[in-house]
């Protein structure tokens, strides 16, 4: 927040080579020092990969599908965003976490090497969600237009290049998805794909349930699948981010719950842009064997 109290688009500052918004970079020491409890669960994603969706699934699973309990507060109050220090009215992630007794569910967009080491020392469970690069980029572009505290997206064509160069807030998508992929077995990370969740939400909800050592009835699982459909979540005021004031999130520019589909990139990339992107993708991802799908 500026001295006059008005909001502005935060610039990014590199932290260990990763561009993070200044309110995060300026509080880096306290974020890095965060010490979780062994029962805490971390949901980690590159921005716009399906974080909110996964948060809702996890919250419902942990509360046996009880909608009243899961509407107790907006998503970032139920599941604090570890590194966020702004914008108001949501308090910082660390402030919220301090007041919350474990076991807690915690959200982060930090790449693997910036996740506070306490999570690994305590063997916390971690769910990682990855989304194919092109849809992830499109979603981030629209989000950067509507979230008036994110760095200015600029025109579409240039945005593609910023994404490819890893210049957006939270850095390189390529490094992000690879970082967690490489560590997934050693660290017992549940690595999920947005496309799998769209293709067969029930299967993925059950995978999450098993990872959390829960066993819910078939009826409850069906209800959770229904409650976490794009349509249900778009209508849920505690999950659709309409609780963020308009000077911060301007849903009239682009709603937070925008499309929720696989393959919307085909409506954005020209054939030339797609070719250029794919050629660069091959180079950046050549050593990684991550089974991404850009269409289902
Ligand atoms: P789109 O912009 O493509 O619509 P995050 O929560 O990580 O910020 O990701 C937001 C993206 O996930 C947005 O993508 C949003 O619409 C989509 N999303 C949110 N809830 C969803 C759901 N229940 N089903 C499918 N997509 C969902």
Boltz pocket constraint, residues with backbone or C-beta under 6 A from the ligand:
constraints:
  - pocket:
      binder: B
      contacts: [[A, 45], [A, 46], [A, 47], [A, 48], [A, 49], [A, 50], [A, 51], [A, 52], [A, 53], [A, 135], [A, 138], [A, 139], [A, 140], [A, 142], [A, 228], [A, 229], [A, 230], [A, 231], [A, 233], [A, 255], [A, 256], [A, 257], [A, 258], [A, 259], [A, 260], [A, 261], [A, 264]]
      max_distance: 6.0
